[in-house]
Amino acid sequence: MFSQNDSSETIKPAHVTTGSSLTPKGRLNKTPKLIANGNYAVRWYGLSLLVLIIDQWTKWLAETKLTFQEPVSVIEPILNWTLAYNYGAAFSFLADAGGWQKWFFAILALVMSVFLIGYLIKAPRQAKLLSLGLALVLGGAVGNLIDRLLHGHVIDFIHVHYADAWHYPIFNIADMGISIGVALIVIDMLFLEKKRQN
């Protein structure tokens, strides 16, 4: 018969905890750090390059196949190909400024492109929507930058409208990349960034 104080019988706990007693309490529940894109950013640069190639190719087609300001109906009554030149920014902002705007917008696009190239390396690898948006904006920014440096204006040709009642400003593939990219970046900032941080 064994007594209650017998040392051979030890009461085992119902559960055990991981980690030694030397591990600081704050480190036990710490989530792993987000991994930056690093060399993985090359894939996103590839997407930017694809946007740039499509943009420049379609602009070359527009220049060689279309007559300036003469619409060619594609889907009546909502889409035309119409060759136009934009000397300003989006919606022809500062188009009639006298020439200085060419260098202003070119420098602005160059600075933004360098920033995006660096930011794509530092962006979290898990943030695929953010990286996708950055890559689209980068491809579009470089596409329009090339136009400004080579021609002094941006070549536009996509003309969305409704008959003669409503006309959206004529744009190009680079503009589409920038617009979609910015939308994706905003969606990531509003809905996904906090989840990654938590």
N, C-alpha and C positions, 0 to 999 in steps of 0.2 A: 504494500500500500504506500502510495506516494503522498507526501505532504504538499500543501499548496505552495510552499516556499522552495520546492525542489528546483535547483539551478538547471537541471537537465531539461526541464520543460520551460520553453520561452514562448511568449505570446507573439506571434508574427502579425505585423500590421496588415490590414485588409488591402492596402494599396501602397505602392512606393512611388516616390518622385524621382524624376531624372535630374542629373546634374549633381555635382558635389557641393558640399556645404561651403566650399571656398568660392563658388561661382557667385558673382554679385547678382542680387535679385533682379536688377534692371535688365540684365542681359538675357535672362531666361525667356522672357516674352518678346524679345526684340525681333522684328521682322527683317528679313534679308534686304540689303540695299538694292535699289534698282540698277540694272546693268545698262551702261550707255551703249549706243550703237557702235561706236568705235569703227573698226574696219568694216563692220556690217553696213555702214553708211554707203559703201560703194554700190550696193544694190539700189539704194534710193537715188544715187547719182545717175545710175543707169536709166531709171524712170524719167528723171529730169532731161536726160539726153534724148530719150525717145520723144518726149513732148516737144523739145527744141527741133528735132529733125522733122517731125510732122508739121510743126508750125512753119518752118522755113520752106519746106516742100510745097505746102498749100499756098503760101504767099507767092512763091515762084510761079505756080500754076495760074494764080489770079492775075499776076502781072503779064504773063505771056498769052493767056486765053481770053481775058476780059478787056473791054474798053472802059476807060475811066468814066465813072458815073453813069454808065448805061446798064440798067438792071437786066439780069437774065433769070427768068422765072424757073424755080426749082419745084416748089410745092405751092401751088396757087390756092389761096391768096395770102400765105403766111411766110414764105421763104424765097428770097432771091439771092443770087450772087451779084454783088455790086462793088466794083473796085473803088476804093476811096483811100485817101491819105489823111492821117491824123497827125498834126504837128504839135498837139498838146498831149494831155494825159487822158484819163478815162472821160468819156462824154465830151471830148474835145476841149477840156479845161485848159485854159491859157494857149489855145491854138493860134490866136492872133497877137501874141505877145511881142513879136518882132525878131525872133530868132534865138534869143538867149535861153529860151525854155528847152531847146534841144539839149544843151549841155547840162542844164539843171536836172532834167529828167534822166539823162544818161548817167550822170554822177550818182543820182539817187538810186537808180536801178543797179549800178555797179556796187555801191555800198550795201544795198539790201542783199544782193547775190552773195557777196563775200560773207555777210552775216549768216545767211541761210546755210552756206556750205559748212561753216563752223558749227552752227547749231545742230545740224543733222548728225554730226559726230557725237555731240553731247546729249542728244535727246535719248530718253529711255528706250531700250530695245523693245520693251513690252508695249510702248505707245505707238502701235502701227498706224493708227488713224492720224495721229499727229505727224509722223514721219511722211505719210502719204501726202498730207496737205502741204507740208514744207517742200517736198519734192516737186509737186505740181506748180507751186508758186515760183520756185527756183527756175524750172524750165520755161515758164511763161515770162518771167522777168528777163532772163537772158535772151529769149526770142525777140522781145520788143527792144531790148538794148541793142542787139545787132542791127535792127532796122534803123534805129536813130543814128548809129555810128556810120552805117553804110549809105543811107539815103537821106538822112535828116528828118525823116518822118516815119511813122508806123503804117504798114500796109494792112488795111482792113478789107474784108470782102463778104462777111456773113451778115445778111440783112434780114432781120426778123421784123415782120410787120403784120398788120391786118388791113388788107386792101389798101386804100389811101387814107383810111381814118386814123391809123396809129402806126408809128414807126419807132422801133427801138434803135438806138445808135448802132451803126455798123461796127462789127468787131471781128476778131480773128481767133485762131486756136490758142495763142498765147494768153489772150484775155480770158478765154474759157478756163485754162489751167489755173490762172491767178484767182478767178472768182470761185471755182470749185475748191481750190486749195484753201483759200481763206475761210470758206464755209466749214470745211473739215476741221481746221485749226480751232475755230470758235466752238464747234460741237465738242471737240476734245476738251477744251478749257472749261466748258460749262458742265459737262456730264461725266467725264472720265478722269480728269486730273486728280480730283479729290479721292476717288476710289484707289488710284495708284498710291497716293500718299498715305492712305489709311491701311 
